[in-house]
Amino acid sequence: MAERGWTTADVPDLTGRTAVVTGGNTGLGFEVARVLAERGAQVTIACRNLDKAQIAADSIPNATIVSLDLASLDSVRAAAAALSTEYDKLDLLVNNAGVMMTPYLGTKDGFELQLGINHLGPFAFTGLLLDRLLAAPAARIVTVSSLVHRRGIINFNDLSSALHYDRTAAYGRSKLANLLFAYELQRRLAASGATAMSLAAHPGYARTGLTQHMPPLIQAGSRLAGPIIGQSAAMGALPILRAATDPAAVGGSYYGPGGLFEMKGSPRLVRSNKISYDEGIAGRLWSESEQLTGVTYPLLSSSAPGR
């Protein structure tokens, strides 16, 4: 007998839990925020456009908003400070916000935009909220990656693509960085004896507004193929929700759609590429990220002796 697919009906009661969802005003983030709130969680939508955030929050029970521009470390620090003032503990952080295949642009701090928004901003935001996450009985940090992580290469000599820029390669690099961060964070949490867990998820081929910066030919192909091989934002949010709420989930897990090539379908445990599990690369990326953002994780031990 085939296993029944995991759905929003499997999300447990979240009454009394606090959750922060970055990019929760639209697409995957909105679906995640909506379901968490419907299950009783107090949800904060963190995003750059407060008008859009308020419209989303008005349609979600128990939702509030906070200004967060992941392209600005000043904004990241301000958002983390506001949340730390508001909450003594945070049970869930979903690092969902991101950009995809943009032209070459820089963040306010001089990082290549995709690396800055997709990895360095969430790295800093998580670190600044870590004390509130560790104050919860069993917090979860869920980082959203992509199938395109398989195209990623971490070139430490040109992390910000100053020497050469290819928008797809840069996106893949940022999504590989998401996984390296998520797994390394779990190793450090475990080494420190923390009850908090770090997990990752990807939505498969979900039809969202994230494709707006794709080159025109790729966008055209996406519109044609989407209805066949893709799935809705609500379905794409299921792996994220499972990582965030499934009582059976364990730290270091990665969830994605269970269908052909992980493009669509009910969420299940999946594996990312070999590089994403490389502890040496992850440790170096962690150190580079600390230096670039100025955010460290003093409450956690290094995951390996001698690092």
N, C-alpha and C positions, 0 to 999 in steps of 0.2 A: 504494500500500500504506500503510495507517495506521501511524503511529509507535507503537511499543510504549510502554506507559505506564511511567513511572519507579516503581520499587518499592524495598523495602528490600534486594533483591538487588543494587541498584546502589550501595549504600553501600560505599565502599572500605575496605580494611584500615586500622584506626586504632590499631594497636599502637604504644605509646609516646606516644600523644597524651593530654592531660589535658583534661577537659571539666567545666564546672559548669552544671547545669540547675536553674534556680529553679522551684519548684513541681513538682519531679520525683517527688513521692510519689504522684501520682494523675493520671488523665486523660491529656491530651496530653503533659505533662511526663514522666510515667512511661513512656509508649511511646517517647518520644525517648531518655530515659536508658537504657532497656532495649536498644534497638537499638545505640546508641553503644557500650555495654559489650559486647554480643555481638560487635561488630566489633573489640574489643580495646582500646577507650579506658578510661582510668582515670576514672571518673565520680564527681563529688560532687553529691549531691542537697542542694539548699539550700532549706529550708522552715521554716515557723514551728513546726509540730507535730512534734517529734522522735520521738515514738512512732510516728506514721504514716510518718515518713521512714525509721525503722529497719526497719519491716515491709517497705517497698518495697526498701530496700537489701539486705535479706536474700534477696530473690528475684532480685537482679541481680548478675551476676558483676562483680568489681572495683569495687564501689560503696561509697562512704563518705558520711557525712552532715555537714552543718554547719547550725547554727541561724541562720535568717534570717527576720526579721519586717520586711517592706517598709513596714509602717506605722510603723516606728520608725527614725529615722536613727541612733540609738545602736546598734541591732541591726545595721543595714546596715554601720556602721563596724566593729563587732566581727567580723562574718562576713568582711568583706574582709580584716581584719587576720589572722584565723585562716588564711584561704586563702593569704595572702601569706607567712605563716610556713611553711606546709606545702609550697608550690610555688615554685620559682624561675621557672617560666613556666607560662602557661595557653594552651592551643591553641584553646579554644572556650568561649564564654560564651553560653548560651541564656537570654535574658530572657523566660521563659514565664509565670511566676506572675502571677496577676491576680484581680480580682474583677469582677463584672458586675451592673449595675443594682441596686445596694444602696440601701436607704433612706439618707437623709442622715445621715452619720456623719463624725467627724473622726479623723485619725490622731493619734498621740501628739505630733506636732509641730504640730498644728493645721491640717493640710491636709484638704481634702475627700477622703474615703476613696478613691474611684476614681482621682482624679488622683494621690494620694499613692502608692498601691500599684502602679498600672499604669504611671505615668510617672516621678514624682519619685524613688521608691525605686530603680528600675532605672537611672535617670540617675546617681544617686549611686553605686550599686554598681559600675556600669561604670567610672566615673571613678576610683574607689578601687582598682580592679583593673587599670587601664590599663597600669601599668608591667610587670605580669606578662604581660599580653597582648602588649605590644610586644616582650617578650623572646623570644617564640616566633617561629619562622621565618615563619609565615604564618597568624596567628591569625584567627579569625572571631568576630564578635559578631552574634548573630541576635536580633532583637527581634520578638516575636509581636504582630501587630495583629489586626484584625477587619474583616469587611465593613461593620460598623457605623461604621467611621471616616468613612463618607460622610455620616453624620448629625452629624458633629462640627463645631463652630465654636470657634475659639480667641478667647475674649473676654478680652483682657488686663486689662480693668477689673474682671473678676469671675472670675478663673481658678478660684478655689475655691468658686464657686457660693454665695457668702454672700448675695447679693442675690436670687437665684432658683435653685431646684433642681428639675431634672427628671432622674430617674435614667437615662433612656435617652439624653438629650442629654449628660449628664455622662460616661456610658460612651463615647459617640461621641467626645467631646472627648479623653478619655484615650487612645483608640485612634488618633485623628488625631495626637496628640502623640507616640505611639510612632513613627509613620512620619516625622514631621518630625525627630525625634531621630535615627532610623536613617540617614536621608539626609544630614542635616547632619554626623553623625559620620563618614560616608564621605567627605564633602567635606573635612573637616578632616584625616582620615587621609591622603588623597591629597595635600593641600597640604603636609603635613609629610614626604612621602616614605616613609611607613610601609608595610610590606608587609601589615599587618593589614587586614581588610576588614569593613565593616558591611553587613549585609543584613537584610531583613525577610521575614516570611511570615505567612500567615493560614490557618486550618484549614477555612474554609468553614463549613458548618452541621454541626459535629461534636457528637455526643451525649456530653456530659460533665456533671459535677456543677456546672459553672459557672452553670447556669440557675437555681440554687436561690433566688436573690433576685428573680427576675422577679415582676411582679404575677401574681396567681392566674389571671386570664383568659389572659394571654400564656403562662403555664406550661402551661395546658390545651391551647392551640393548638399549642404546641411539642411536646407529647406526641403529638398527633394527626398533625402534619405531619412530625415527625422521621423516622419509618420510610420516608417517601416521598421527601422532599427532602434528608434528612440522611445522614450517614455515621458510621462508628464512630470512636472516638478513635484507633485504630491508623491508619485512613486519614487522619484529620485531622492526624496527626503527620507525614505524608509531606512536605508542603511545607516544614515546619520542618527536617526531616532533609535535604531536598535543598539548602536554603539553607546548612545547616551543613556538608555534606560533598561535594556535587557538585564534582568537580575543574574543571568548565567554568564554574562560577558566578563572577560578577564582583561587585565591590563596588557597592552601591547597588541591587542587584536585589531584586525583590519576587516571592515565589512564593505561589501559591494553587492550589486545585483547578481542573482544566481543564474541568469539566462545565458545564452550564447555569447561568448567573448565578454561577459560581464557588462553588456550594453544595457540590458533591462531585465526586469524580473524581481521576484521577492528577494529580500536581503539575506545574505549568508556570509560566513567567514570566507575570506579570499586571501591570496598571497600577493604581495607586491614583488617588484623585481629584486634581484640579488643585491644590487648596490644599496638599496634602501635599508638592508639589515647589516651593513658594514659598520662595525662599531668604531673603527679608526676614522673613517670619513665623518661619521656622526659626531664624534668627539671634537674633531677639528672644526666642523661647521658650527658646533655649539660655541667654541672659543671665539671664532670669528664673529659670530652673531652677538656675543657679549661685548666684544670690542667695538663693533659698529654701532650698536644701539646704546651702549653704556648701561645696560640692564644685566645684572647678575642674579644668580639664584642661590644666595648664601644659606638658605634653609635646607638645601639638598646637598648630599654627598656626591662626589664624582662617582660615576657608575663603575669605574675600573681603577685599580691601584695604579698610581704613578701618573695619572692624567693631570 
